[in-house]
Amino acid sequence: MHTDSADVVIVGSGMGGGTLAWGLARRGISVLVVERGDYLPREPANWSPEEVFSGRRYKPPDLWLNADGGEFRPGVHYVVGGNTKVYGASLPRLRERDFEQTVFPAGVSRAWPFRYADIEPYYSQAEALYRVHGATDDDPTQSWRSQPFTYPALPHEPYVQVVIDRLRKQGVHPSSTAMGVDLAPGGSCIRCATCDGFPCRLGAKSDAETCALGPALAGGNVRLLTNTRIDRIDTSDRNQVTRLVGECEGEPIQITGGSYVLAAGAANTAALMLRSFDDRWPKGVGNSNDLVGRNYMMHNNTHLAAIDPRRKNDVIFQKTFAVNDFYDDMGDGFPGGSIQLIGKVQGSMMKTHATRAPLSVLNRLARHSLELLVMTEDLPVPTNQVSVTPTGQIVVRWERTNYDRHELLLAKTHKLLRAVGYIGIFEQRFTIDMNSHMCGTAVGGADRDTSVVDGLGRSHEVANLFIADAAFFPSSGAQNPALTIAALSLRMAAENDWA
Ligand SMILES: Cc1cc2nc3c(=O)[nH]c(=O)nc-3n(C[C@H](O)[C@H](O)[C@H](O)COP(=O)(O)OP(=O)(O)OC[C@H]3O[C@@H](n4cnc5c(N)ncnc54)[C@H](O)[C@@H]3O)c2cc1C
């Protein structure tokens, strides 16, 4: 059996794990990152819609089960950098209110174990680390910030600017998307049409490998084991993790350390804890209160394609504005969410879902469409849950929550889009397999009866076990999650005693 060890062992090299490695390296701590996947190759296929979308080139063959036992292919990427290798690099902060309890007509979005002010300095650090370009003065709903953005907002292309001008006439405030790309002077970003959902062939996207793990590895305190999957966490009688067990390049491996951090992504982190059951932990390690895997969230999301047959959309880099006017209040006293442009969709990408439509028709539609994402908050409920079968396969029980808010924001978005000239609007509502924003399966909190880890990610029950990924989220807010995951990791790295 192979063996390895380090002061801190991190499972997973995505947004949570990669950023934590960077933060710990700065403190001079020796870190071993264990990643089940390999480096994602830079190759022509990176920018092929057919390879990336229809061919699922960078997705694993994993099949997960829904509540009825039906199989689905999850939106996960097992590569160095995790899901950030293909993400859209939209990196907004959650709002101050998102860290407090919010009551919706359909239920409660729970408070975080700390306030916005406690994480704010780490948001600034994360924005600098991930080269976030943004503006401080165009979004009236933005929370206060101690630092301006290091980089200016991305300029809007002429087609997008016309939409913004028309939206302003409708009384809303389109604001710059906070984007993590390398557009500083001398930067490598060319603002191409293959950013959102594609790997970057130029290394210009601010993913966790490029911005955090790579620099951490170069510094000397951090090592990375690729193609190494952790299958089990073993503990001693004294409620300490003693080793991780798994497979490296097909051979068994055991890894020991002082502290062990799970950053395998919300579903895999919970699954790893649940698979690690024994006589002392019959419900899985660190799971006496049976909360591991519960409170699974993934946002209520819908993609829209809005068609104006009279205007050709010749944009290349489309994702430059969002409308947050309805974030805190949809006019009825309750929060709504965010309306965002997404990367320009090509006909062949539409074909992944509109399988029966001829490509020529989809291409014609794509030349006249503007694509958006409407995002609202889903709620943490214990019955939305990740579990594992006796053979270890992941099961996701998921029903939509708080969906009336989503319907309302969709209706408002339709109205706005029609008012600015779009006469046809197609919707694609996210289904269980579109779980790219999943979170909440091992929530952070002060109360050990209602949470799995404390406010700094340490297990309430196993002193040297931590969680540093989206599993920590007590509630999801309605902004893209990655910057918050990074800020959480930086806070964990700085404020925990890792001795
Ligand atoms: C197409 C797409 C677009 C997105 N766009 C955006 C966006 O614009 N903005 C935004 O904020 N968010 C976006 N997201 C979501 C964002 O990427 C995720 O929220 C974020 O990456 C999650 O971070 P994480 O650390 O929780 O998990 P991940 O980044 O998924 O990392 C988990 C890592 O753990 C590894 N791993 C899993 N199991 C094991 C194991 N047993 N042993 C060893 N290693 C393991 C995985 O291989 C992976 O590398 C997008 C996601 C997708 C898929």
PDBQT file of the ligand as one rigid body, heavy atoms in Angstrom, charges set to zero:
ROOT
HETATM    1  C1  LIG A 501     -20.668  24.866 -16.112  1.00  0.00    +0.000 C 
HETATM    2  C2  LIG A 501     -20.541  25.529 -14.759  1.00  0.00    +0.000 A 
HETATM    3  C3  LIG A 501     -20.586  26.916 -14.674  1.00  0.00    +0.000 A 
HETATM    4  C4  LIG A 501     -20.476  27.551 -13.436  1.00  0.00    +0.000 A 
HETATM    5  N1  LIG A 501     -20.422  28.910 -13.392  1.00  0.00    +0.000 NA
HETATM    6  C5  LIG A 501     -20.228  29.525 -12.204  1.00  0.00    +0.000 A 
HETATM    7  C6  LIG A 501     -20.057  30.932 -12.134  1.00  0.00    +0.000 A 
HETATM    8  O1  LIG A 501     -20.029  31.646 -13.157  1.00  0.00    +0.000 OA
HETATM    9  N2  LIG A 501     -19.886  31.502 -10.915  1.00  0.00    +0.000 N 
HETATM   10  C7  LIG A 501     -19.881  30.748  -9.757  1.00  0.00    +0.000 A 
HETATM   11  O2  LIG A 501     -19.760  31.328  -8.687  1.00  0.00    +0.000 OA
HETATM   12  N3  LIG A 501     -20.035  29.420  -9.804  1.00  0.00    +0.000 NA
HETATM   13  C8  LIG A 501     -20.184  28.784 -10.979  1.00  0.00    +0.000 A 
HETATM   14  N4  LIG A 501     -20.280  27.421 -11.029  1.00  0.00    +0.000 N 
HETATM   15  C9  LIG A 501     -20.272  26.681  -9.740  1.00  0.00    +0.000 C 
HETATM   16  C10 LIG A 501     -18.866  26.569  -9.149  1.00  0.00    +0.000 C 
HETATM   17  O3  LIG A 501     -17.972  26.063 -10.110  1.00  0.00    +0.000 OA
HETATM   18  C11 LIG A 501     -18.932  25.657  -7.920  1.00  0.00    +0.000 C 
HETATM   19  O4  LIG A 501     -19.841  26.243  -7.007  1.00  0.00    +0.000 OA
HETATM   20  C12 LIG A 501     -17.604  25.490  -7.227  1.00  0.00    +0.000 C 
HETATM   21  O5  LIG A 501     -16.590  25.073  -8.104  1.00  0.00    +0.000 OA
HETATM   22  C13 LIG A 501     -17.747  24.454  -6.112  1.00  0.00    +0.000 C 
HETATM   23  O6  LIG A 501     -16.546  24.409  -5.389  1.00  0.00    +0.000 OA
HETATM   24  P1  LIG A 501     -16.251  23.160  -4.436  1.00  0.00    +0.000 P 
HETATM   25  O7  LIG A 501     -14.894  23.363  -3.868  1.00  0.00    +0.000 OA
HETATM   26  O8  LIG A 501     -17.416  22.981  -3.539  1.00  0.00    +0.000 OA
HETATM   27  O9  LIG A 501     -16.249  21.884  -5.433  1.00  0.00    +0.000 OA
HETATM   28  P2  LIG A 501     -15.466  21.608  -6.777  1.00  0.00    +0.000 P 
HETATM   29  O10 LIG A 501     -14.948  22.845  -7.385  1.00  0.00    +0.000 OA
HETATM   30  O11 LIG A 501     -16.345  20.770  -7.631  1.00  0.00    +0.000 OA
HETATM   31  O12 LIG A 501     -14.217  20.727  -6.327  1.00  0.00    +0.000 OA
HETATM   32  C14 LIG A 501     -14.331  19.430  -5.790  1.00  0.00    +0.000 C 
HETATM   33  C15 LIG A 501     -13.063  18.652  -6.149  1.00  0.00    +0.000 C 
HETATM   34  O13 LIG A 501     -12.989  17.461  -5.354  1.00  0.00    +0.000 OA
HETATM   35  C16 LIG A 501     -12.576  16.379  -6.166  1.00  0.00    +0.000 C 
HETATM   36  N5  LIG A 501     -13.066  15.146  -5.526  1.00  0.00    +0.000 N 
HETATM   37  C17 LIG A 501     -14.363  14.752  -5.413  1.00  0.00    +0.000 A 
HETATM   38  N6  LIG A 501     -14.427  13.587  -4.730  1.00  0.00    +0.000 NA
HETATM   39  C18 LIG A 501     -13.162  13.251  -4.397  1.00  0.00    +0.000 A 
HETATM   40  C19 LIG A 501     -12.602  12.145  -3.682  1.00  0.00    +0.000 A 
HETATM   41  N7  LIG A 501     -13.382  11.173  -3.148  1.00  0.00    +0.000 N 
HETATM   42  N8  LIG A 501     -11.245  12.068  -3.552  1.00  0.00    +0.000 NA
HETATM   43  C20 LIG A 501     -10.457  13.046  -4.090  1.00  0.00    +0.000 A 
HETATM   44  N9  LIG A 501     -10.944  14.123  -4.777  1.00  0.00    +0.000 NA
HETATM   45  C21 LIG A 501     -12.285  14.225  -4.910  1.00  0.00    +0.000 A 
HETATM   46  C22 LIG A 501     -13.205  16.675  -7.511  1.00  0.00    +0.000 C 
HETATM   47  O14 LIG A 501     -12.542  15.977  -8.545  1.00  0.00    +0.000 OA
HETATM   48  C23 LIG A 501     -13.035  18.191  -7.604  1.00  0.00    +0.000 C 
HETATM   49  O15 LIG A 501     -11.802  18.550  -8.176  1.00  0.00    +0.000 OA
HETATM   50  C24 LIG A 501     -20.363  26.767 -12.250  1.00  0.00    +0.000 A 
HETATM   51  C25 LIG A 501     -20.299  25.369 -12.338  1.00  0.00    +0.000 A 
HETATM   52  C26 LIG A 501     -20.382  24.749 -13.578  1.00  0.00    +0.000 A 
HETATM   53  C27 LIG A 501     -20.310  23.233 -13.649  1.00  0.00    +0.000 C 
ENDROOT
TORSDOF 0
